Amino acid sequence: MGNDVLDALLAAFPLPTLAIDGTERIVAANAEALTLIGQQALGRNYVTMLRQPALLDAVEATLQDGQPRGTSYLGNDGAQDTTFRVSIRAVSRIGRNAGGAAVLVFEDITHVEQASQMRRDFVANVSHELRTPLTALMGFIETLRGPARDDAAAAERFLNIMQDEAERMNRLVGDLMSLNRVEGDERVRPTEAVVLNDILDSTLRTLRSLAEEAGVTFEREFNGDPVYVMADADQLKQVFTNLIENAIKYGGTGERVTVRMTSSAREPALRAPGVRVQIVDYGPGIDPVHLPRITERFYRADDHRSRALGGTGLGLAIVKHIINRHRGRLRVQSTLGEGATFTVILPVQTV
């Protein structure tokens, strides 16, 4: 096979592919491979270009015995670390050079590795979140069976704490189940037209007693003209309940929470008619360093305060997935000392 033919063949491959002849030189490589390992790779010894020991050993072994092999190659595309699965196959002849030769094909499996890491992190986080209340419950049970067996006052105090820890575990399990449901439904677009005004008013009525306990008043800034959206009414209420409840809990020092709705014939974020619902608090705000990660599962901007207020670290992750299902957007803006604004952007339905 001439090198011109080999070059044309490798250029047609969608994956990074290169060929190494019996002299250990890289004699052909497509554009994807050159982008991956370096534009100067052609004609160079493969050892100086690939460098990673596991890959070098696999190539050397295949050149010697002609057996197919697979290994991995780690890289970085400038934005993130990448992982490639490398398939190595022997060929009898490349170009004008006789003797053993090898073709390497690099398959990008970064997304698979990331998904696997996400699963490991999720299991670790769930285990961590459950370990604390379980440890507390076990400790109090042991105390009630031993030193505090006949201490009624201590028993009452411990039982109250045990109830709080059990409720915390129950909230966590409930949020995990809710997250599982919304992730499963994320690709199923809602088909029912609902009035967004009614959902917001219902949510405000539900949370009014919580606001009064916290000394917070609601500022309702939307008129009575009905705004229709294609939505799952229960899920949208879950979104606004979570956001308004967070505004009360974390921004309650501002003593008010504004719920504002504005519609537009062309919403820039959607390139279509849309409506914005803004939940505004006037509390301590969120450090901007946390904003890019605030919707990640179990991520907390203020871990101690969140736990003290009964947060599971899953609420905003659930909100994000529900809004994605509704083909909407979530925007978060905050300045320390000036409160935070959570904006839900949804497409409107013309009726």
Secondary structure as a PSIPRED ss2 file (coil, helix, strand):
# PSIPRED VFORMAT (PSIPRED V4.0)

   1 M C   1.000  0.000  0.000
   2 G C   1.000  0.000  0.000
   3 N H   0.000  1.000  0.000
   4 D H   0.000  1.000  0.000
   5 V H   0.000  1.000  0.000
   6 L H   0.000  1.000  0.000
   7 D H   0.000  1.000  0.000
   8 A H   0.000  1.000  0.000
   9 L H   0.000  1.000  0.000
  10 L H   0.000  1.000  0.000
  11 A H   0.000  1.000  0.000
  12 A C   1.000  0.000  0.000
  13 F C   1.000  0.000  0.000
  14 P C   1.000  0.000  0.000
  15 L C   1.000  0.000  0.000
  16 P C   1.000  0.000  0.000
  17 T E   0.000  0.000  1.000
  18 L E   0.000  0.000  1.000
  19 A E   0.000  0.000  1.000
  20 I E   0.000  0.000  1.000
  21 D C   1.000  0.000  0.000
  22 G C   1.000  0.000  0.000
  23 T C   1.000  0.000  0.000
  24 E C   1.000  0.000  0.000
  25 R E   0.000  0.000  1.000
  26 I E   0.000  0.000  1.000
  27 V E   0.000  0.000  1.000
  28 A E   0.000  0.000  1.000
  29 A E   0.000  0.000  1.000
  30 N C   1.000  0.000  0.000
  31 A H   0.000  1.000  0.000
  32 E H   0.000  1.000  0.000
  33 A H   0.000  1.000  0.000
  34 L H   0.000  1.000  0.000
  35 T H   0.000  1.000  0.000
  36 L H   0.000  1.000  0.000
  37 I H   0.000  1.000  0.000
  38 G C   1.000  0.000  0.000
  39 Q C   1.000  0.000  0.000
  40 Q C   1.000  0.000  0.000
  41 A C   1.000  0.000  0.000
  42 L C   1.000  0.000  0.000
  43 G C   1.000  0.000  0.000
  44 R C   1.000  0.000  0.000
  45 N E   0.000  0.000  1.000
  46 Y H   0.000  1.000  0.000
  47 V H   0.000  1.000  0.000
  48 T H   0.000  1.000  0.000
  49 M H   0.000  1.000  0.000
  50 L H   0.000  1.000  0.000
  51 R C   1.000  0.000  0.000
  52 Q C   1.000  0.000  0.000
  53 P H   0.000  1.000  0.000
  54 A H   0.000  1.000  0.000
  55 L H   0.000  1.000  0.000
  56 L H   0.000  1.000  0.000
  57 D H   0.000  1.000  0.000
  58 A H   0.000  1.000  0.000
  59 V H   0.000  1.000  0.000
  60 E H   0.000  1.000  0.000
  61 A H   0.000  1.000  0.000
  62 T H   0.000  1.000  0.000
  63 L H   0.000  1.000  0.000
  64 Q H   0.000  1.000  0.000
  65 D H   0.000  1.000  0.000
  66 G C   1.000  0.000  0.000
  67 Q C   1.000  0.000  0.000
  68 P C   1.000  0.000  0.000
  69 R E   0.000  0.000  1.000
  70 G E   0.000  0.000  1.000
  71 T E   0.000  0.000  1.000
  72 S E   0.000  0.000  1.000
  73 Y E   0.000  0.000  1.000
  74 L E   0.000  0.000  1.000
  75 G E   0.000  0.000  1.000
  76 N E   0.000  0.000  1.000
  77 D C   1.000  0.000  0.000
  78 G C   1.000  0.000  0.000
  79 A C   1.000  0.000  0.000
  80 Q C   1.000  0.000  0.000
  81 D E   0.000  0.000  1.000
  82 T E   0.000  0.000  1.000
  83 T E   0.000  0.000  1.000
  84 F E   0.000  0.000  1.000
  85 R E   0.000  0.000  1.000
  86 V E   0.000  0.000  1.000
  87 S E   0.000  0.000  1.000
  88 I E   0.000  0.000  1.000
  89 R E   0.000  0.000  1.000
  90 A E   0.000  0.000  1.000
  91 V E   0.000  0.000  1.000
  92 S C   1.000  0.000  0.000
  93 R C   1.000  0.000  0.000
  94 I E   0.000  0.000  1.000
  95 G C   1.000  0.000  0.000
  96 R C   1.000  0.000  0.000
  97 N E   0.000  0.000  1.000
  98 A C   1.000  0.000  0.000
  99 G C   1.000  0.000  0.000
 100 G C   1.000  0.000  0.000
 101 A E   0.000  0.000  1.000
 102 A E   0.000  0.000  1.000
 103 V E   0.000  0.000  1.000
 104 L E   0.000  0.000  1.000
 105 V E   0.000  0.000  1.000
 106 F E   0.000  0.000  1.000
 107 E E   0.000  0.000  1.000
 108 D E   0.000  0.000  1.000
 109 I C   1.000  0.000  0.000
 110 T H   0.000  1.000  0.000
 111 H H   0.000  1.000  0.000
 112 V H   0.000  1.000  0.000
 113 E H   0.000  1.000  0.000
 114 Q H   0.000  1.000  0.000
 115 A H   0.000  1.000  0.000
 116 S H   0.000  1.000  0.000
 117 Q H   0.000  1.000  0.000
 118 M H   0.000  1.000  0.000
 119 R H   0.000  1.000  0.000
 120 R H   0.000  1.000  0.000
 121 D H   0.000  1.000  0.000
 122 F H   0.000  1.000  0.000
 123 V H   0.000  1.000  0.000
 124 A H   0.000  1.000  0.000
 125 N H   0.000  1.000  0.000
 126 V H   0.000  1.000  0.000
 127 S H   0.000  1.000  0.000
 128 H H   0.000  1.000  0.000
 129 E H   0.000  1.000  0.000
 130 L H   0.000  1.000  0.000
 131 R H   0.000  1.000  0.000
 132 T H   0.000  1.000  0.000
 133 P H   0.000  1.000  0.000
 134 L H   0.000  1.000  0.000
 135 T H   0.000  1.000  0.000
 136 A H   0.000  1.000  0.000
 137 L H   0.000  1.000  0.000
 138 M H   0.000  1.000  0.000
 139 G H   0.000  1.000  0.000
 140 F H   0.000  1.000  0.000
 141 I H   0.000  1.000  0.000
 142 E H   0.000  1.000  0.000
 143 T H   0.000  1.000  0.000
 144 L H   0.000  1.000  0.000
 145 R H   0.000  1.000  0.000
 146 G C   1.000  0.000  0.000
 147 P C   1.000  0.000  0.000
 148 A C   1.000  0.000  0.000
 149 R C   1.000  0.000  0.000
 150 D C   1.000  0.000  0.000
 151 D C   1.000  0.000  0.000
 152 A H   0.000  1.000  0.000
 153 A H   0.000  1.000  0.000
 154 A H   0.000  1.000  0.000
 155 A H   0.000  1.000  0.000
 156 E H   0.000  1.000  0.000
 157 R H   0.000  1.000  0.000
 158 F H   0.000  1.000  0.000
 159 L H   0.000  1.000  0.000
 160 N H   0.000  1.000  0.000
 161 I H   0.000  1.000  0.000
 162 M H   0.000  1.000  0.000
 163 Q H   0.000  1.000  0.000
 164 D H   0.000  1.000  0.000
 165 E H   0.000  1.000  0.000
 166 A H   0.000  1.000  0.000
 167 E H   0.000  1.000  0.000
 168 R H   0.000  1.000  0.000
 169 M H   0.000  1.000  0.000
 170 N H   0.000  1.000  0.000
 171 R H   0.000  1.000  0.000
 172 L H   0.000  1.000  0.000
 173 V H   0.000  1.000  0.000
 174 G H   0.000  1.000  0.000
 175 D H   0.000  1.000  0.000
 176 L H   0.000  1.000  0.000
 177 M H   0.000  1.000  0.000
 178 S H   0.000  1.000  0.000
 179 L H   0.000  1.000  0.000
 180 N H   0.000  1.000  0.000
 181 R H   0.000  1.000  0.000
 182 V H   0.000  1.000  0.000
 183 E H   0.000  1.000  0.000
 184 G H   0.000  1.000  0.000
 185 D H   0.000  1.000  0.000
 186 E C   1.000  0.000  0.000
 187 R C   1.000  0.000  0.000
 188 V C   1.000  0.000  0.000
 189 R C   1.000  0.000  0.000
 190 P C   1.000  0.000  0.000
 191 T C   1.000  0.000  0.000
 192 E C   1.000  0.000  0.000
 193 A E   0.000  0.000  1.000
 194 V E   0.000  0.000  1.000
 195 V E   0.000  0.000  1.000
 196 L H   0.000  1.000  0.000
 197 N H   0.000  1.000  0.000
 198 D H   0.000  1.000  0.000
 199 I H   0.000  1.000  0.000
 200 L H   0.000  1.000  0.000
 201 D H   0.000  1.000  0.000
 202 S H   0.000  1.000  0.000
 203 T H   0.000  1.000  0.000
 204 L H   0.000  1.000  0.000
 205 R H   0.000  1.000  0.000
 206 T H   0.000  1.000  0.000
 207 L H   0.000  1.000  0.000
 208 R H   0.000  1.000  0.000
 209 S H   0.000  1.000  0.000
 210 L H   0.000  1.000  0.000
 211 A H   0.000  1.000  0.000
 212 E H   0.000  1.000  0.000
 213 E H   0.000  1.000  0.000
 214 A C   1.000  0.000  0.000
 215 G C   1.000  0.000  0.000
 216 V C   1.000  0.000  0.000
 217 T E   0.000  0.000  1.000
 218 F E   0.000  0.000  1.000
 219 E E   0.000  0.000  1.000
 220 R E   0.000  0.000  1.000
 221 E E   0.000  0.000  1.000
 222 F C   1.000  0.000  0.000
 223 N C   1.000  0.000  0.000
 224 G C   1.000  0.000  0.000
 225 D C   1.000  0.000  0.000
 226 P C   1.000  0.000  0.000
 227 V C   1.000  0.000  0.000
 228 Y E   0.000  0.000  1.000
 229 V E   0.000  0.000  1.000
 230 M E   0.000  0.000  1.000
 231 A C   1.000  0.000  0.000
 232 D C   1.000  0.000  0.000
 233 A H   0.000  1.000  0.000
 234 D H   0.000  1.000  0.000
 235 Q H   0.000  1.000  0.000
 236 L H   0.000  1.000  0.000
 237 K H   0.000  1.000  0.000
 238 Q H   0.000  1.000  0.000
 239 V H   0.000  1.000  0.000
 240 F H   0.000  1.000  0.000
 241 T H   0.000  1.000  0.000
 242 N H   0.000  1.000  0.000
 243 L H   0.000  1.000  0.000
 244 I H   0.000  1.000  0.000
 245 E H   0.000  1.000  0.000
 246 N H   0.000  1.000  0.000
 247 A H   0.000  1.000  0.000
 248 I H   0.000  1.000  0.000
 249 K H   0.000  1.000  0.000
 250 Y H   0.000  1.000  0.000
 251 G H   0.000  1.000  0.000
 252 G H   0.000  1.000  0.000
 253 T H   0.000  1.000  0.000
 254 G H   0.000  1.000  0.000
 255 E C   1.000  0.000  0.000
 256 R E   0.000  0.000  1.000
 257 V E   0.000  0.000  1.000
 258 T E   0.000  0.000  1.000
 259 V E   0.000  0.000  1.000
 260 R E   0.000  0.000  1.000
 261 M E   0.000  0.000  1.000
 262 T E   0.000  0.000  1.000
 263 S E   0.000  0.000  1.000
 264 S E   0.000  0.000  1.000
 265 A E   0.000  0.000  1.000
 266 R E   0.000  0.000  1.000
 267 E E   0.000  0.000  1.000
 268 P C   1.000  0.000  0.000
 269 A C   1.000  0.000  0.000
 270 L C   1.000  0.000  0.000
 271 R C   1.000  0.000  0.000
 272 A E   0.000  0.000  1.000
 273 P E   0.000  0.000  1.000
 274 G E   0.000  0.000  1.000
 275 V E   0.000  0.000  1.000
 276 R E   0.000  0.000  1.000
 277 V E   0.000  0.000  1.000
 278 Q E   0.000  0.000  1.000
 279 I E   0.000  0.000  1.000
 280 V E   0.000  0.000  1.000
 281 D E   0.000  0.000  1.000
 282 Y C   1.000  0.000  0.000
 283 G C   1.000  0.000  0.000
 284 P C   1.000  0.000  0.000
 285 G C   1.000  0.000  0.000
 286 I C   1.000  0.000  0.000
 287 D C   1.000  0.000  0.000
 288 P H   0.000  1.000  0.000
 289 V H   0.000  1.000  0.000
 290 H H   0.000  1.000  0.000
 291 L H   0.000  1.000  0.000
 292 P H   0.000  1.000  0.000
 293 R H   0.000  1.000  0.000
 294 I C   1.000  0.000  0.000
 295 T C   1.000  0.000  0.000
 296 E C   1.000  0.000  0.000
 297 R C   1.000  0.000  0.000
 298 F C   1.000  0.000  0.000
 299 Y C   1.000  0.000  0.000
 300 R C   1.000  0.000  0.000
 301 A C   1.000  0.000  0.000
 302 D C   1.000  0.000  0.000
 303 D H   0.000  1.000  0.000
 304 H H   0.000  1.000  0.000
 305 R H   0.000  1.000  0.000
 306 S H   0.000  1.000  0.000
 307 R H   0.000  1.000  0.000
 308 A H   0.000  1.000  0.000
 309 L C   1.000  0.000  0.000
 310 G C   1.000  0.000  0.000
 311 G C   1.000  0.000  0.000
 312 T C   1.000  0.000  0.000
 313 G C   1.000  0.000  0.000
 314 L C   1.000  0.000  0.000
 315 G H   0.000  1.000  0.000
 316 L H   0.000  1.000  0.000
 317 A H   0.000  1.000  0.000
 318 I H   0.000  1.000  0.000
 319 V H   0.000  1.000  0.000
 320 K H   0.000  1.000  0.000
 321 H H   0.000  1.000  0.000
 322 I H   0.000  1.000  0.000
 323 I H   0.000  1.000  0.000
 324 N H   0.000  1.000  0.000
 325 R H   0.000  1.000  0.000
 326 H C   1.000  0.000  0.000
 327 R C   1.000  0.000  0.000
 328 G C   1.000  0.000  0.000
 329 R E   0.000  0.000  1.000
 330 L E   0.000  0.000  1.000
 331 R E   0.000  0.000  1.000
 332 V E   0.000  0.000  1.000
 333 Q E   0.000  0.000  1.000
 334 S E   0.000  0.000  1.000
 335 T C   1.000  0.000  0.000
 336 L C   1.000  0.000  0.000
 337 G C   1.000  0.000  0.000
 338 E C   1.000  0.000  0.000
 339 G C   1.000  0.000  0.000
 340 A E   0.000  0.000  1.000
 341 T E   0.000  0.000  1.000
 342 F E   0.000  0.000  1.000
 343 T E   0.000  0.000  1.000
 344 V E   0.000  0.000  1.000
 345 I E   0.000  0.000  1.000
 346 L E   0.000  0.000  1.000
 347 P E   0.000  0.000  1.000
 348 V C   1.000  0.000  0.000
 349 Q C   1.000  0.000  0.000
 350 T C   1.000  0.000  0.000
 351 V C   1.000  0.000  0.000
